[in-house]
Amino acid sequence: MASRALGSFVRSVGVHISRNGPCLTAARHLAASTSCLQHRRSHFLAATANHSRPQTSLRDYSSKPPLTLQIIQDRVMLVLKLYDKIDADKLRVESHLVNDMGLDSLDCVEVIMAIEDEFGFEIPDQDAEKLLRVADIVRYVADKEDIYE
């Protein structure tokens, strides 16, 4: 639009100005640059017209997968089976970590730390001293996760 107005002005005034004069040359450059800017602007608007609809941002939240007593027991058993000082063939839910599995106090601490890592919460030392059987660990985790069956 500005280039059209400028062009018509130059044409009307151009009769009185020589064709190679500095004013006419400057006016032609200005008209060309204005036309180029308009082309770029229209190209930009056309390119962004499809993307101009409002974007709604959604935030997805998820919770932990639902736990059951059986899932907790399977996960505890897997952690204990992966511990190198426990014989996986002898491991049962009723097994005592010290008497049946032959673990010492340091091994029990490592097992409790592995359970903490598996379930994502900390077990206080007072509670950890009471967890000597696999069934005790399963019950403790179920109580912490509010699983009652």
N, C-alpha and C positions, 0 to 999 in steps of 0.2 A: 504494500500500500504506500509506504513511504517512497519506494523507488518509482512508482507511477507518478506521484506528485512531483518528485524531483525531476523526473524525465520530462513531464509536460512543461515544467518551469524552464528547464534547459532548452527545450525546443522553442518555447516562446521568446526566450531571451537570446537564443542562439543566432537569430537573424542579425543582431547588432554586434555579436562577438565574432572575431575571426575564427576560422576552423582550427587552427593550430595554436591558438592563444593559451596562456597558462590557466586562465579561469575555466575554459571549456575542458581542458585536460583534467583538471582537478575535479570538476563536476562529473565527468565520465567515470573516474576512478571511484568517487563516492557512490555513484549510482550502481556501479558493478559490485562494490563491497556490500552495499545495502541489500542488493538482490541476492547475493550469496548467503548473507545472514538469514534472510527470509527463507531461502530454500532449506538451509540447515534446520531452522526452527520448525518448519512444516514437516520435515523428515523426522525430526525428533518427536514431535507431537503424534505423528502417525505411528511411529514405532512404539510409543508408550501408551497409546490409546487402548490397546488390548490388555495392558497390564494395569490400567488405572482403577480397576474395581477394588473395592476395599478388601484387604486381607484380614481375615479373622484369625487371631492367634489362639491356638488351643494348647493347653498344658495338660499332658497326660500324666496321671498319677497311677501308680500301681502299688499293691501291697505284696507282702510275701505270699508265696503259695500256701494254700491251706494245709495245716499240719494235722495229722492224726497220730494216735499213739503208735500205730504200726510204722508210720513214716519216721517218727522220732526214733523208734527202736532200730529200724534198718540203718538210719544214719549213724547212730551211736555204734552199732555193730561194725559198720564199715570203717569208721574212724579207728576202732580198736583193732580190727583186722589189719589195717594198714600200718599199725605200730609194729616195729620190727622185733620187739621183745615178747610179743604175744603170739602163741601158736594158734593160728586161726582154726585148726581142727578141734582144739579143746575148748574154744570159746563158746559159752552159752549165756543166755540171759541171766541165769542164776549164778554165774561164776563170780567168785570173789577175786578181786584183782591181786591181792597179796598172797592169800593161801592157795588158790587154784592156779593162778597165772604166774606166780613167782615174781611179782614186781616188788621193787623196794619203794621207799617213800619218794625218792626223786623221780622214779618212773611214773608214780601216781600223779605227781605234779605235772609232768609232761603230758600225760593223758588228759588231765583236766584242762590244761592249756589248749590242747587240740580240740576238745569239746567246745571250749569258749570260742575258738576260731570258727568252728563248724556252724555254730548257732548264732554267733554275733552278739553275745552278751558276756559280761564278766561274772564269774562265780567267786564270791567272797571266800577268804581262807577258812573261816569258821564252817561254812557249808561244805567246802571242798574236803575237809577232814572227815566228813561223814559219808562221803560218796566212795564206798569200798566195793560195792557190787555193781554189775552192769545194770541190774534192775533199779538200783538206787539212782544211778545217773539218768536213766530214762524217765523215772518218776520226777526227778528234780527239774529236768528240762521241760517236761509236760506241765509241771506246776508253773514254771516261769512263763511259758507260752500260753497259759490258760487253756490247756487241753484236758478235758475231763470226759472220760468214757466209762 
